[in-house]
């Protein structure tokens, strides 16, 4: 079937929007406010067109008929926000470089192992930033076992992240030129991250709001700019589980507009330069 122009694809009716809201909440725990009809239209019109459908109403009808199949997954992934860039907000990475990683290097000298989790990693800029930061500033850790886990619920963005190929706009957003020259190779208009950095990151699919697989404790967790999309109960659940997989002397970093306040009293906020981080209060985390 020939895809129709976007103008022929009707905007969602209220019942269709309510169905999509509930589907997205069930599949990802992301809360779509009543004012977000425009977002549903902007993200699902292209999906409807690619599926050969003439309206979002037809998309909803097919979802109702098929249940939680491939189309359901595509809708959930289309409605997730994947905004990211290299060295986003900068201050947490300065805190890692100047304070957190030197401190952990001293504390982990006997085991010579560090575990870092980039949750909701999107297309990979955050975990690759961490890998470049380690390689550029901590030559003493070259013989350590460094494990960077990067997770997201979207298989589409994870495939791009694993490929490590970024367009000119992406590499010009936050990535210093000297690091681009050092850790990327140009391929046409794109830039491909070098294998020495790509191999440092393990990308896995994980829905933060769903049951988690068994996870070994982490020294650092970056859970940035994702809690804002969840309701309070989901935030509490996620923070509680993070607290149980964060080592007692580890660090949690949230987005600048996010907090544990009134959500989980097992964390205490610590100021690290211009960045705010969180530590687990004594006796409130998993045993070390």
ZATORMAR-118949 format. One record per residue (C-alpha): residue number from 0; x, y, z. Coordinates in nm, 4 decimals, m for minus. Example, Ala and Ser with C-alpha at 12.3 -4.5 7.8 and 13.67 -1.06 7.14 Angstrom:
ATOM   k       xx       yy       zz
ATOM   0   1.2300  m0.4500   0.7800
ATOM   1   1.3670  m0.1060   0.7140
END
This chain:
ATOM   k       xx       yy       zz
ATOM   0   0.0000   0.0000   0.0000
ATOM   1   0.1295   0.3455  m0.0874
ATOM   2   0.1787   0.5625   0.2222
ATOM   3  m0.0466   0.8662   0.2281
ATOM   4   0.0835   1.2190   0.2895
ATOM   5   0.1008   1.3283   0.6521
ATOM   6  m0.1923   1.5690   0.6085
ATOM   7  m0.4217   1.2754   0.5294
ATOM   8  m0.3403   1.1034   0.8558
ATOM   9  m0.5951   1.2237   1.1076
ATOM  10  m0.4895   1.3365   1.4539
ATOM  11  m0.5879   1.0967   1.7328
ATOM  12  m0.9383   1.1265   1.8719
ATOM  13  m0.9640   1.1442   2.2521
ATOM  14  m1.0452   0.7732   2.2969
ATOM  15  m0.7491   0.6862   2.0737
ATOM  16  m0.5235   0.9169   2.2743
ATOM  17  m0.6426   0.7638   2.6009
ATOM  18  m0.5700   0.4175   2.4625
ATOM  19  m0.2186   0.5222   2.3572
ATOM  20  m0.1567   0.6849   2.6965
ATOM  21  m0.2490   0.3637   2.8764
ATOM  22  m0.0488   0.1484   2.6343
ATOM  23   0.2638   0.3610   2.6838
ATOM  24   0.2157   0.3691   3.0606
ATOM  25   0.1799  m0.0099   3.0677
ATOM  26   0.4772  m0.0692   2.8404
ATOM  27   0.7236   0.1833   2.9826
ATOM  28   0.5619   0.3552   3.2866
ATOM  29   0.6021   0.6854   3.1009
ATOM  30   0.3171   0.9225   3.1818
ATOM  31   0.1712   1.1192   2.8900
ATOM  32  m0.0123   1.4242   3.0175
ATOM  33  m0.3524   1.5154   2.8600
ATOM  34  m0.1835   1.8044   2.6802
ATOM  35   0.0455   1.5714   2.4824
ATOM  36  m0.1867   1.4865   2.1933
ATOM  37   0.0484   1.6760   1.9620
ATOM  38   0.3362   1.4509   2.0688
ATOM  39   0.1361   1.1374   1.9956
ATOM  40   0.0508   1.2736   1.6514
ATOM  41   0.4094   1.3801   1.5754
ATOM  42   0.5574   1.0432   1.6697
ATOM  43   0.2897   0.8006   1.5598
ATOM  44   0.1934   0.9517   1.2235
ATOM  45   0.5267   0.8385   1.0709
ATOM  46   0.4829   0.4950   1.2302
ATOM  47   0.1281   0.4635   1.0968
ATOM  48   0.2496   0.5631   0.7514
ATOM  49   0.5326   0.3086   0.7604
ATOM  50   0.2811   0.0371   0.8537
ATOM  51   0.0618   0.1269   0.5534
ATOM  52  m0.2171   0.2701   0.7676
ATOM  53  m0.4226   0.5770   0.6801
ATOM  54  m0.4867   0.7154   1.0297
ATOM  55  m0.3909   0.6839   1.3934
ATOM  56  m0.7411   0.5475   1.4488
ATOM  57  m0.6461   0.2564   1.2207
ATOM  58  m0.3219   0.2169   1.4155
ATOM  59  m0.5159   0.1941   1.7418
ATOM  60  m0.7624  m0.0535   1.5894
ATOM  61  m0.4752  m0.2769   1.4824
ATOM  62  m0.3151  m0.2499   1.8263
ATOM  63  m0.6416  m0.3557   1.9869
ATOM  64  m0.6626  m0.6550   1.7547
ATOM  65  m0.3009  m0.7687   1.7850
ATOM  66  m0.2358  m0.7104   2.1551
ATOM  67   0.1200  m0.6863   2.2841
ATOM  68   0.3007  m0.7837   1.9681
ATOM  69   0.5534  m0.6206   1.7393
ATOM  70   0.3415  m0.3113   1.6694
ATOM  71   0.2845  m0.2572   2.0416
ATOM  72   0.6601  m0.2516   2.0929
ATOM  73   0.7103  m0.0102   1.8042
ATOM  74   0.4559   0.2315   1.9520
ATOM  75   0.6173   0.2236   2.2968
ATOM  76   0.9606   0.2842   2.1461
ATOM  77   0.8292   0.5657   1.9253
ATOM  78   0.6843   0.7426   2.2289
ATOM  79   1.0026   0.7356   2.4365
ATOM  80   1.2221   1.0456   2.4406
ATOM  81   1.5774   0.9865   2.3178
ATOM  82   1.7342   1.3289   2.3642
ATOM  83   2.1043   1.2946   2.4476
ATOM  84   2.4434   1.4402   2.3648
ATOM  85   2.8092   1.3971   2.4540
ATOM  86   2.9109   1.5458   2.7923
ATOM  87   2.5500   1.6487   2.8556
ATOM  88   2.5272   1.9093   3.1357
ATOM  89   2.9069   1.8698   3.1830
ATOM  90   2.9131   1.9122   3.5643
ATOM  91   2.8549   1.5416   3.6483
ATOM  92   3.1440   1.4456   3.4199
ATOM  93   3.3672   1.7065   3.5857
ATOM  94   3.2695   1.5521   3.9200
ATOM  95   3.3614   1.2062   3.7929
ATOM  96   3.6969   1.3249   3.6623
ATOM  97   3.8069   1.5399   3.9563
ATOM  98   3.6573   1.3640   4.2581
ATOM  99   3.4533   1.0476   4.2173
ATOM 100   3.6831   0.8340   4.0026
ATOM 101   4.0058   0.9310   4.1861
ATOM 102   3.8320   0.8486   4.5137
ATOM 103   3.7052   0.5142   4.3872
ATOM 104   4.0450   0.4339   4.2370
ATOM 105   4.1915   0.4527   4.5852
ATOM 106   3.9134   0.2534   4.7485
ATOM 107   3.9121  m0.0208   4.4840
ATOM 108   4.2902  m0.0593   4.4604
ATOM 109   4.2807  m0.4109   4.6029
ATOM 110   4.0112  m0.5471   4.3698
ATOM 111   4.1068  m0.3358   4.0652
ATOM 112   3.7522  m0.3323   3.9317
ATOM 113   3.4970  m0.0572   3.8633
ATOM 114   3.1339  m0.0974   3.7562
ATOM 115   2.9415   0.1959   3.6075
ATOM 116   2.5798   0.1928   3.4889
ATOM 117   2.4411   0.4387   3.2337
ATOM 118   2.0651   0.3810   3.2632
ATOM 119   1.8364   0.5023   2.9834
ATOM 120   2.1445   0.5482   2.7652
ATOM 121   1.9568   0.6222   2.4410
ATOM 122   2.1937   0.6244   2.1396
ATOM 123   2.5047   0.5857   2.3540
ATOM 124   2.6564   0.9312   2.3931
ATOM 125   2.6573   0.9140   2.7746
ATOM 126   2.8336   0.5768   2.8180
ATOM 127   3.0793   0.6592   2.5386
ATOM 128   3.1527   0.9896   2.7154
ATOM 129   3.2357   0.7938   3.0317
ATOM 130   3.4589   0.5567   2.8366
ATOM 131   3.6473   0.8456   2.6724
ATOM 132   3.6816   1.0227   3.0068
ATOM 133   3.8365   0.7111   3.1601
ATOM 134   4.0705   0.6503   2.8681
ATOM 135   4.1794   1.0155   2.8493
ATOM 136   4.2313   1.0856   3.2198
ATOM 137   4.2983   0.7587   3.4005
ATOM 138   4.5836   0.5721   3.2362
ATOM 139   4.6429   0.4052   3.5729
ATOM 140   4.3163   0.2147   3.5271
ATOM 141   4.4229   0.0596   3.1956
ATOM 142   4.4864  m0.2779   3.3576
ATOM 143   4.1745  m0.2689   3.5728
ATOM 144   3.8508  m0.4492   3.4967
ATOM 145   3.6287  m0.1593   3.3882
ATOM 146   3.2659  m0.2514   3.3227
ATOM 147   3.0326   0.0081   3.1731
ATOM 148   2.6772  m0.1193   3.1418
ATOM 149   2.4478   0.0905   2.9211
ATOM 150   2.0775   0.0078   2.9094
ATOM 151   1.7632   0.1314   2.7375
ATOM 152   1.4190  m0.0122   2.6687
ATOM 153   1.4425   0.0635   2.2946
ATOM 154   1.6082  m0.1940   2.0726
ATOM 155   1.6219   0.0649   1.7936
ATOM 156   1.8366   0.3169   1.9821
ATOM 157   2.0515   0.0374   2.1266
ATOM 158   2.1306  m0.0862   1.7756
ATOM 159   2.2521   0.2622   1.6837
ATOM 160   2.4486   0.2873   2.0075
ATOM 161   2.6239  m0.0444   1.9471
ATOM 162   2.7142   0.0647   1.5946
ATOM 163   2.8830   0.3772   1.7330
ATOM 164   2.8201   0.5852   1.4216
ATOM 165   2.7187   0.9482   1.4691
ATOM 166   2.6228   1.2204   1.2247
ATOM 167   2.7880   1.5637   1.2025
ATOM 168   2.5219   1.7313   1.4181
ATOM 169   2.5593   1.4653   1.6890
ATOM 170   2.9385   1.4962   1.7127
ATOM 171   2.9130   1.8743   1.7207
ATOM 172   2.6885   1.8644   2.0278
ATOM 173   2.9153   1.8618   2.3323
ATOM 174   3.2066   1.6599   2.1947
ATOM 175   3.5408   1.8457   2.2142
ATOM 176   3.7302   1.8502   1.8853
ATOM 177   4.0388   1.6934   2.0398
ATOM 178   3.8378   1.3929   2.1583
ATOM 179   3.6687   1.3592   1.8204
ATOM 180   4.0104   1.3520   1.6539
ATOM 181   4.1458   1.1040   1.9059
ATOM 182   3.8595   0.8575   1.9459
ATOM 183   3.6623   0.8747   1.6171
ATOM 184   3.7333   0.8072   1.2524
ATOM 185   3.5464   0.9871   0.9752
ATOM 186   3.3300   0.7804   0.7415
ATOM 187   3.1731   1.0010   0.4762
ATOM 188   2.9760   1.2637   0.6654
ATOM 189   2.9542   1.0431   0.9742
ATOM 190   3.1995   0.9759   1.2539
ATOM 191   3.2593   0.6228   1.3821
ATOM 192   3.3791   0.5704   1.7378
ATOM 193   3.6964   0.3659   1.7585
ATOM 194   3.6813   0.0044   1.8708
ATOM 195   3.8962   0.0725   2.1775
ATOM 196   3.6110   0.2871   2.3154
ATOM 197   3.3201   0.0885   2.1741
ATOM 198   3.4451  m0.2329   2.3355
ATOM 199   3.4409  m0.0681   2.6789
ATOM 200   3.0590  m0.0462   2.6811
ATOM 201   2.8130  m0.3336   2.7154
ATOM 202   2.4731  m0.2333   2.5727
ATOM 203   2.1718  m0.4280   2.7008
ATOM 204   1.7968  m0.3918   2.6766
ATOM 205   1.6314  m0.3079   3.0083
ATOM 206   1.3012  m0.1440   3.0965
ATOM 207   1.3548   0.0468   3.4221
ATOM 208   0.9875   0.0165   3.5155
ATOM 209   0.9724  m0.3612   3.4574
ATOM 210   1.1387  m0.6354   3.6661
ATOM 211   1.5171  m0.6167   3.6385
ATOM 212   1.7514  m0.9065   3.5735
ATOM 213   2.0048  m0.9844   3.8473
ATOM 214   2.2635  m0.7042   3.8579
ATOM 215   2.5956  m0.6994   4.0366
ATOM 216   2.6560  m0.3909   4.2543
ATOM 217   2.7697  m0.0699   4.0866
ATOM 218   3.0180   0.1945   4.1943
ATOM 219   2.8483   0.4690   3.9918
ATOM 220   2.4951   0.4897   3.8514
ATOM 221   2.3883   0.7615   3.6084
ATOM 222   2.0091   0.7798   3.5969
ATOM 223   1.9784   1.1182   3.4368
ATOM 224   1.6785   1.2908   3.2803
ATOM 225   1.4510   0.9874   3.2878
ATOM 226   1.2684   0.9978   3.6233
ATOM 227   1.0872   1.3119   3.5075
ATOM 228   0.8744   1.0966   3.2746
ATOM 229   0.7405   0.8679   3.5508
ATOM 230   0.4741   0.9014   3.8164
ATOM 231   0.5737   0.9166   4.1844
ATOM 232   0.5176   0.5488   4.2587
ATOM 233   0.7333   0.4409   3.9655
ATOM 234   1.0058   0.6854   4.0695
ATOM 235   1.0016   0.5419   4.4225
ATOM 236   1.0243   0.1867   4.2923
ATOM 237   1.3152   0.2638   4.0594
ATOM 238   1.5102   0.4602   4.3213
ATOM 239   1.4611   0.1823   4.5742
ATOM 240   1.6012  m0.0736   4.3338
ATOM 241   1.8917   0.1548   4.2394
ATOM 242   1.9752   0.1941   4.6082
ATOM 243   1.9960  m0.1835   4.6416
ATOM 244   2.2406  m0.2209   4.3509
ATOM 245   2.4608   0.0783   4.4441
ATOM 246   2.7612  m0.0007   4.6614
ATOM 247   2.7540   0.1719   5.0018
ATOM 248   3.0316   0.4131   4.9020
ATOM 249   2.9094   0.4546   4.5440
ATOM 250   2.7520   0.7548   4.3742
ATOM 251   2.4211   0.8164   4.1982
ATOM 252   2.3781   1.1028   3.9509
ATOM 253   2.0333   1.2260   3.8471
ATOM 254   1.9331   1.4969   3.6005
ATOM 255   1.9501   1.8598   3.7102
ATOM 256   1.5698   1.8760   3.7490
ATOM 257   1.5458   1.5465   3.9391
ATOM 258   1.5763   1.4584   4.3066
ATOM 259   1.5287   1.1764   4.5565
ATOM 260   1.3527   1.4158   4.7956
ATOM 261   1.0097   1.2899   4.9066
ATOM 262   1.0697   0.9765   4.7016
ATOM 263   1.3415   0.7775   4.8805
ATOM 264   1.4843   0.8777   5.2177
ATOM 265   1.7622   0.6207   5.1865
ATOM 266   1.9749   0.8660   4.9879
ATOM 267   2.1598   1.1765   5.0981
ATOM 268   2.2628   1.4518   4.8591
ATOM 269   2.6288   1.5485   4.8303
ATOM 270   2.7741   1.8484   4.6495
ATOM 271   3.0719   1.7693   4.4256
ATOM 272   3.1979   2.0914   4.2735
ATOM 273   2.9112   2.2218   4.0628
ATOM 274   2.7388   1.8826   4.0485
ATOM 275   2.4937   1.7266   4.2890
ATOM 276   2.5242   1.3557   4.3541
ATOM 277   2.3665   1.1080   4.5941
ATOM 278   2.5087   0.8564   4.8393
ATOM 279   2.3279   0.5759   5.0165
ATOM 280   2.2717   0.6484   5.3853
ATOM 281   2.4524   0.4056   5.6164
ATOM 282   2.2599   0.0835   5.6555
ATOM 283   2.0080   0.1636   5.3799
ATOM 284   2.1697  m0.0152   5.0866
ATOM 285   2.2686  m0.3675   4.9946
ATOM 286   2.5558  m0.5303   5.1851
ATOM 287   2.8952  m0.4608   5.0288
END
